[in-house]
């Protein structure tokens, strides 16, 4: 990583020249990847032993201040946002990713859909035993009947999945 940084610095100096005057190219840094690029690139990540662990799962959890062993769907969502340059969300609790100010679509309890979900939005699944949203992930495609998702902590990994839109409780937009 440091070698790449030095190479980048060398390229920036070469492009700017000694004076860096008018007509010089200014290199600001490596572009931040899009949120969609980040979360799609994580499909296939697996837990090491099936106990909410492993090198990458630990990264997701650490991003939210936790160690291995915790449910990590929301930590995955938070980590992906961070990798794409968004400071929020940064929470490993799925229910916390759906504040009223960020919720763009919801159902149940008299709520009605407000805006059409798009890729990069965060979906939430209601868990009756927890009496709250207990699982979340990314909307990758939405047609009103089906939602193609990318989500972590499903079958011990990050997966791309097709869900009925009717199974989704809420959708938030953080980007």
JORAUR-V190668 format. One record per backbone hydrogen bond with DSSP energy under -1.0 kcal/mol. CO is the residue of the C=O (numbers start at 1). NH is the residue of the N-H. E is the energy in kcal/mol with one decimal. If there is no record, write none. Layout:
co:CO nh:NH e:E
co:CO nh:NH e:E
This chain:
co:1 nh:5 e:-1.9
co:2 nh:6 e:-2.4
co:3 nh:7 e:-2.5
co:4 nh:8 e:-2.8
co:5 nh:9 e:-2.4
co:6 nh:10 e:-2.6
co:7 nh:11 e:-2.5
co:8 nh:12 e:-2.5
co:9 nh:13 e:-2.5
co:10 nh:14 e:-2.5
co:11 nh:15 e:-2.4
co:12 nh:16 e:-2.3
co:13 nh:17 e:-2.6
co:16 nh:20 e:-1.2
co:21 nh:24 e:-1.7
co:34 nh:38 e:-2.2
co:35 nh:39 e:-2.6
co:36 nh:40 e:-2.4
co:37 nh:41 e:-1.6
co:40 nh:43 e:-1.1
co:42 nh:45 e:-2.4
co:45 nh:158 e:-2.2
co:52 nh:69 e:-2.9
co:53 nh:48 e:-1.0
co:54 nh:58 e:-2.5
co:55 nh:59 e:-1.4
co:56 nh:60 e:-2.2
co:57 nh:61 e:-2.4
co:58 nh:62 e:-2.9
co:59 nh:63 e:-2.1
co:61 nh:64 e:-1.1
co:61 nh:66 e:-2.6
co:62 nh:65 e:-2.2
co:72 nh:76 e:-2.3
co:73 nh:77 e:-1.8
co:74 nh:78 e:-2.6
co:75 nh:79 e:-3.0
co:76 nh:80 e:-2.4
co:77 nh:81 e:-2.0
co:78 nh:82 e:-2.3
co:79 nh:83 e:-2.5
co:80 nh:84 e:-1.5
co:81 nh:86 e:-2.7
co:82 nh:85 e:-1.6
co:93 nh:96 e:-1.4
co:94 nh:97 e:-1.8
co:95 nh:98 e:-1.2
co:99 nh:102 e:-1.7
co:99 nh:103 e:-1.4
co:102 nh:173 e:-2.5
co:104 nh:115 e:-2.0
co:105 nh:171 e:-2.7
co:108 nh:111 e:-2.5
co:118 nh:121 e:-2.0
co:121 nh:139 e:-2.9
co:122 nh:172 e:-2.8
co:123 nh:137 e:-1.4
co:124 nh:169 e:-2.6
co:124 nh:170 e:-1.3
co:125 nh:134 e:-2.3
co:125 nh:135 e:-1.2
co:127 nh:130 e:-1.1
co:127 nh:131 e:-1.6
co:127 nh:132 e:-1.2
co:132 nh:127 e:-3.1
co:135 nh:125 e:-2.9
co:137 nh:123 e:-2.3
co:138 nh:150 e:-1.8
co:139 nh:120 e:-2.4
co:141 nh:148 e:-2.1
co:145 nh:165 e:-2.8
co:146 nh:143 e:-2.1
co:147 nh:163 e:-3.0
co:148 nh:140 e:-3.5
co:148 nh:141 e:-1.8
co:149 nh:161 e:-2.0
co:150 nh:138 e:-3.3
co:151 nh:159 e:-2.6
co:156 nh:47 e:-2.9
co:157 nh:154 e:-2.2
co:158 nh:44 e:-2.4
co:159 nh:151 e:-2.4
co:161 nh:149 e:-3.5
co:163 nh:147 e:-3.0
co:164 nh:167 e:-2.0
co:165 nh:168 e:-1.7
co:169 nh:107 e:-2.1
co:170 nh:124 e:-2.5
co:171 nh:104 e:-2.8
co:171 nh:105 e:-1.6
co:172 nh:122 e:-2.9
